[in-house]
Amino acid sequence: MPDKKRAPKNRTVMLSEEEKNLFQKRLLIPENKTRLDDVIDKTICMDILRAAPLLPDAFADLMILDPPYNLNKKFHDLTFARMSSDDYASYLDKHLQALYPLLKPTASVYICADWRSSSAVLYVAGKYFKIRNRITWEREKGRGAARNWKNCAEDIWFCTVSEDYIFNLDAVKLNRRVIAPYTKDGEPKDWRRTESGGFRLTHPSNVWTDLTVPFWSMPENTDHPAQKPEKLMAKIILAGSNPGDVVFDPFLGSGTASVAAKKLGRKYVGVEIDPAYCLLAEKRLHMAKADPSIQGYIDGVFYERNTIPKR
């Protein structure tokens, strides 16, 4: 990664030469068909289309797929070039065809997209999976455009391999501030008082407005240009898997899915083509041993932005 001048309180994850040498030894580059024990809790440094045939069959309980969106984007030493919609759909189809055999019959699949790529994801995913829902989350970052609406929403398509799948509702309820509290005989009804105000646990919807995109003062931040929040991954992992299950991310980036899986007591397998991002993932996994916290998720409860309770 190129050296940058950092602000004094910048907490972006960086790698020293010593750390690069250390974490390089932890990366896996298989040459033959692997067993689950070979790949569990590993970061595999390969293109996913090369890696997929070498991975165990039907090993993943949950797959989180965050492919490059259909736009021009530089990822460290690699650049993704925008394609026609038909070509992008073919790109997705080729990957889902390779990934499908790696999923258990009970697996859930969450596929990330922006407005340009979302229709292609819906079309292609429908060929392989049962489409359950479309999640839209607020990506509140950036100043906006001068001649267009500010682009601050992304989609996640929730799919399953079959009718038999996991959805842990109680694990992903949101602790929402009560705007118009109702009382009976002076006592809260269906909500609770705290020093920070009134709150109620609510069922999770398919619109997520409680996420903070990683930025320089957050300890989870890296220089990856499309990094997802750990809190976002935590919602998916808690809803779609049980402790000890295997979470699989074929486009791992700087490791967020693996890190969140580790913090939440799951196993993980991550595949990433760029060695620099693989090393960042390994450092973050190492850091997770000392700090298993997830921003906005406290004592088993998700909180809205800017509503963390006083402790």
C-alpha distance (Angstrom), angle and dihedral (degrees) to the residues before:
residue distance angle dihedral
M1 . . .
P2 3.82 . .
D3 3.78 116.5 .
K4 3.78 114.5 -104.7
K5 3.77 132.2 -171.0
R6 3.79 104.7 -108.2
A7 3.79 130.4 -155.4
P8 3.83 114.4 -112.0
K9 3.83 93.0 -106.9
N10 3.81 95.1 40.6
R11 3.81 108.8 133.5
T12 3.80 98.1 -177.2
V13 3.81 110.8 146.1
M14 3.80 110.0 -105.8
L15 3.79 133.5 177.0
S16 3.78 128.6 -130.4
E17 3.80 119.3 -150.6
E18 3.79 88.8 -107.5
E19 3.81 90.8 53.6
K20 3.80 91.9 47.7
N21 3.80 90.0 55.5
L22 3.81 91.8 45.9
F23 3.79 97.6 47.8
Q24 3.80 93.4 41.0
K25 3.81 87.6 69.6
R26 3.81 90.6 58.7
L27 3.79 96.3 56.9
L28 3.78 118.7 103.2
I29 3.82 123.7 -140.3
P30 3.82 106.3 176.0
E31 3.79 121.6 -158.4
N32 3.81 99.0 -175.2
K33 3.79 139.0 33.3
T34 3.81 109.2 -61.8
R35 3.80 135.8 -146.5
L36 3.81 122.1 -132.9
D37 3.81 91.3 -104.9
D38 3.81 88.6 57.6
V39 3.80 95.3 57.6
I40 3.79 106.3 27.3
D41 3.82 112.7 121.0
K42 3.80 90.5 3.6
T43 3.79 136.8 128.7
I44 3.80 109.2 -137.4
C45 3.80 114.4 -154.7
M46 3.80 103.4 -151.1
D47 3.77 143.1 95.0
I48 3.80 105.4 -83.4
L49 3.80 93.6 -127.2
R50 3.81 88.8 58.8
A51 3.78 93.1 42.1
A52 3.81 100.0 45.6
P53 3.84 97.4 73.7
L54 3.81 89.1 50.6
L55 3.81 95.9 52.4
P56 3.82 123.3 92.6
D57 3.79 117.2 -88.9
A58 3.82 118.2 -106.1
F59 3.82 95.4 -3.2
A60 3.82 103.6 132.5
D61 3.80 124.0 89.3
L62 3.79 92.5 -177.1
M63 3.80 130.5 17.6
I64 3.78 121.6 -163.1
L65 3.78 109.5 -166.0
D66 3.81 117.7 -165.9
P67 3.81 104.9 166.7
P68 3.81 123.6 174.5
Y69 3.78 109.1 -76.0
N70 3.77 117.4 -120.7
L71 3.79 97.4 -90.4
N72 3.78 138.0 90.9
K73 3.80 106.7 -82.1
K74 3.79 135.3 159.2
F75 3.79 116.7 -139.8
H76 3.80 106.3 -171.0
D77 3.83 103.3 -76.7
L78 3.81 95.2 -2.6
T79 3.80 130.7 72.1
F80 3.79 126.6 -157.6
A81 3.81 113.3 -150.4
R82 3.77 121.8 -150.5
M83 3.83 114.0 -108.3
S84 3.76 136.1 -165.9
S85 3.80 113.5 -83.0
D86 3.80 90.9 -107.3
D87 3.80 92.6 50.8
Y88 3.79 91.5 48.2
A89 3.80 90.3 51.2
S90 3.83 88.4 51.9
Y91 3.82 89.2 49.7
L92 3.80 90.7 53.6
D93 3.80 92.7 43.8
K94 3.80 92.1 54.1
H95 3.79 90.4 52.7
L96 3.81 97.1 44.9
Q97 3.79 90.2 48.7
A98 3.81 89.2 55.4
L99 3.81 94.0 43.9
Y100 3.80 100.6 44.6
P101 3.86 95.4 80.1
L102 3.82 89.8 56.2
L103 3.81 93.7 63.6
K104 3.77 128.0 90.7
P105 3.82 115.9 -123.9
T106 3.82 87.3 -111.2
A107 3.83 94.9 49.2
S108 3.77 126.5 127.8
V109 3.80 121.9 -145.9
Y110 3.80 127.3 -156.3
I111 3.81 116.4 -168.5
C112 3.81 121.5 -167.2
A113 3.81 122.9 -143.3
D114 3.78 143.8 158.4
W115 3.81 125.7 -136.7
R116 3.79 92.7 -84.2
S117 3.79 95.9 52.0
S118 3.80 101.2 31.0
S119 3.81 97.4 89.8
A120 3.81 91.1 50.2
V121 3.81 90.5 50.3
L122 3.81 91.1 51.0
Y123 3.81 92.3 49.6
V124 3.81 96.9 45.9
A125 3.81 97.4 38.5
G126 3.80 88.9 53.2
K127 3.81 89.3 63.1
Y128 3.81 91.8 60.8
F129 3.79 108.5 22.4
K130 3.78 145.2 34.3
I131 3.81 107.3 -102.4
R132 3.82 109.8 -134.5
N133 3.78 105.1 172.6
R134 3.77 147.7 -29.8
I135 3.79 116.0 -117.8
T136 3.79 117.1 -158.1
W137 3.78 117.1 -162.6
E138 3.76 130.5 -170.0
R139 3.78 111.9 -116.1
E140 3.79 95.8 -167.4
K141 3.79 102.9 -171.2
G142 3.79 137.0 113.3
R143 3.80 133.3 34.3
G144 3.80 99.5 -90.2
A145 3.80 136.6 -124.8
A146 3.80 129.5 -59.7
R147 3.83 96.1 -139.1
N148 3.79 103.9 26.2
W149 3.79 142.7 43.6
K150 3.78 113.7 -77.6
N151 3.80 109.0 -97.4
C152 3.80 105.0 -131.0
A153 3.82 105.7 139.1
E154 3.78 132.5 83.8
D155 3.79 132.6 -179.2
I156 3.79 133.8 -128.6
W157 3.81 116.8 -166.2
F158 3.80 112.6 -145.8
C159 3.81 110.9 -148.7
T160 3.79 137.7 165.2
V161 3.78 133.4 -156.2
S162 3.81 92.5 -134.5
E163 3.79 143.9 -8.3
D164 3.81 89.2 -85.0
Y165 3.79 107.9 79.5
I166 3.80 144.0 129.5
F167 3.78 124.6 -100.3
N168 3.79 114.6 164.8
L169 3.80 101.9 -163.7
D170 3.80 98.4 177.0
A171 3.81 91.9 51.8
V172 3.81 93.5 63.3
K173 3.78 105.2 40.2
L174 3.80 114.2 136.7
N175 3.79 123.4 -126.7
R176 3.81 99.2 -135.5
R177 3.79 127.3 -171.8
V178 3.81 113.2 -111.4
I179 3.81 109.6 -124.4
A180 3.82 98.3 -177.3
P181 3.81 105.7 24.4
Y182 3.81 116.6 -157.4
T183 3.79 118.8 -148.1
K184 3.77 135.0 -169.7
D185 3.80 116.3 -155.2
G186 3.78 87.5 -12.5
E187 3.81 94.3 -56.0
P188 3.81 127.0 110.9
K189 3.80 115.5 -96.5
D190 3.81 113.8 -148.7
W191 3.81 92.9 -15.1
R192 3.81 138.2 68.5
R193 3.77 137.5 -130.6
T194 3.80 120.8 -123.2
E195 3.80 134.9 169.2
S196 3.80 86.4 -99.7
G197 3.81 94.5 52.4
G198 3.79 137.9 -91.2
F199 3.81 120.1 -32.2
R200 3.79 138.4 -178.3
L201 3.80 130.2 -166.3
T202 3.82 107.1 -123.9
H203 3.78 134.8 -172.0
P204 3.81 112.6 -97.5
S205 3.79 115.3 -105.5
N206 3.79 130.7 -158.4
V207 3.83 90.9 -104.6
W208 3.81 112.6 79.2
T209 3.80 116.4 -166.2
D210 3.80 98.6 155.2
L211 3.82 99.4 81.7
T212 3.78 129.5 108.0
V213 3.80 116.4 -154.4
P214 3.83 108.3 -131.3
F215 3.80 113.8 -96.4
W216 3.79 136.7 174.8
S217 3.82 98.9 -77.5
M218 3.82 94.4 52.3
P219 3.82 118.4 91.3
E220 3.81 91.5 -136.2
N221 3.80 93.4 58.2
T222 3.81 121.3 115.9
D223 3.80 134.5 170.3
H224 3.80 91.7 -101.1
P225 3.84 105.5 126.2
A226 3.82 96.4 -140.3
Q227 3.79 103.7 35.5
K228 3.81 117.0 159.9
P229 3.83 121.3 -143.1
E230 3.79 118.2 -99.6
K231 3.80 86.9 -129.7
L232 3.82 90.7 60.1
M233 3.79 91.1 51.3
A234 3.81 90.2 45.7
K235 3.80 91.2 57.5
I236 3.80 91.7 51.9
I237 3.81 94.4 43.7
L238 3.80 95.5 47.8
A239 3.81 92.5 46.5
G240 3.79 97.0 43.3
S241 3.81 105.5 38.0
N242 3.78 144.8 34.6
P243 3.81 127.6 -129.3
G244 3.80 109.7 -72.7
D245 3.82 94.0 23.1
V246 3.81 120.7 129.6
V247 3.81 118.1 -106.5
F248 3.80 113.6 -161.4
D249 3.82 125.8 -162.3
P250 3.83 114.7 -179.4
F251 3.84 93.4 -175.2
L252 3.80 97.3 42.8
G253 3.81 99.6 167.3
S254 3.80 109.0 178.8
G255 3.79 92.7 -11.4
T256 3.79 108.4 -95.3
A257 3.82 96.9 143.0
S258 3.81 93.2 48.2
V259 3.81 91.8 46.1
A260 3.81 93.2 50.0
A261 3.80 90.8 45.8
K262 3.80 91.1 52.6
K263 3.81 92.5 47.8
L264 3.81 90.3 51.0
G265 3.79 97.5 49.3
R266 3.80 98.7 -101.6
K267 3.78 131.3 126.4
Y268 3.78 118.4 -116.5
V269 3.79 143.7 -158.5
G270 3.79 118.3 -170.5
V271 3.80 129.9 -175.4
E272 3.80 121.9 -164.0
I273 3.80 129.2 165.7
D274 3.83 98.2 -153.5
P275 3.83 114.2 78.1
A276 3.82 92.9 -154.4
Y277 3.81 91.8 58.1
C278 3.81 90.5 44.5
L279 3.80 89.2 57.1
L280 3.80 91.4 49.0
A281 3.80 88.9 51.2
E282 3.78 91.1 52.4
K283 3.79 92.2 49.3
R284 3.79 91.2 50.2
L285 3.80 90.4 49.2
H286 3.80 87.9 52.2
M287 3.82 90.6 49.0
A288 3.82 90.5 50.9
K289 3.81 89.7 68.5
A290 3.81 90.6 65.5
D291 3.81 96.8 35.2
P292 3.82 116.0 29.6
S293 3.81 93.4 167.7
I294 3.81 123.4 122.7
Q295 3.80 118.3 -151.8
G296 3.82 110.6 -110.4
Y297 3.82 94.5 11.9
I298 3.81 114.1 96.9
D299 3.81 130.3 168.2
G300 3.79 92.0 -13.1
V301 3.81 95.6 -49.8
F302 3.82 131.9 107.1
Y303 3.80 116.3 -136.6
E304 3.77 130.7 -158.1
R305 3.79 117.6 -110.3
N306 3.81 113.2 -74.5
T307 3.81 94.4 8.7
I308 3.81 102.1 98.0
P309 3.84 106.9 146.4
K310 3.76 123.4 -117.3
R311 3.77 111.1 -101.5
